Amino acid sequence: AKVLPTGYEVTSPAGTVGVTQTSSNSARWARYANGTMRSTSIGKEAIVLGSKRADGEQYLTVPEHRGVQTLKWNLNVGSLQPTLRSDGSVLISPRHVVSGFQILPLAIFDTHGKNITPHGLHWGLENDHGSWSLTLDLNDSKLPVPYVIDPATEALRAAASSNNGAGATTLVIPKPAGLVEDDLMIAQITSRGGTGEFT
């Protein structure tokens, strides 16, 4: 990950994604060992850099209740496509390809690190003439203050697929290129024909 004057960006073989909090009156970054911090009109914004170029977290600490509000983060995704997923995450990838980046499901924490995300609350996406924004519609009147919002971004390094053809009883899926130690791999298998279909 890399800190920018306006936010941060993460890079992987799939491309680069930038994340910028849109609050006004942002001060200059104060740099620390593993990231940066600054004051904004909403609260304290901190960026923590991961050990890989494709990992980064942006913490927004809100010190007081603001009531009903819509928070936004600009997404610089280039030619990639953001998509809301059923698990609450946002996939940012080439169209119809499960590789690229993901923004993890919404998480709001108290100052002790306890997850206090209200049930049913999730990220939103806006597209304004090709410019994408990550959004959060939040009524914080019942949240303890201060609270912390964490839009964490990580890379999905690559994808691989295989088709064994009709009548085959085995399936070999090659390892995606670019995997490194501690990467998480997710497999999906779809069977069609015969007495039924399953995924």
Salt bridges, closest charged atoms under 4 A:
GLU45 OE1 - ARG38 NE 2.96
GLU126 OE1 - LYS72 NZ 2.85
ASP128 OD1 - HIS129 ND1 2.59
ASP183 OD1 - LYS52 NZ 3.43
ASP183 OD2 - ARG157 NE 2.77
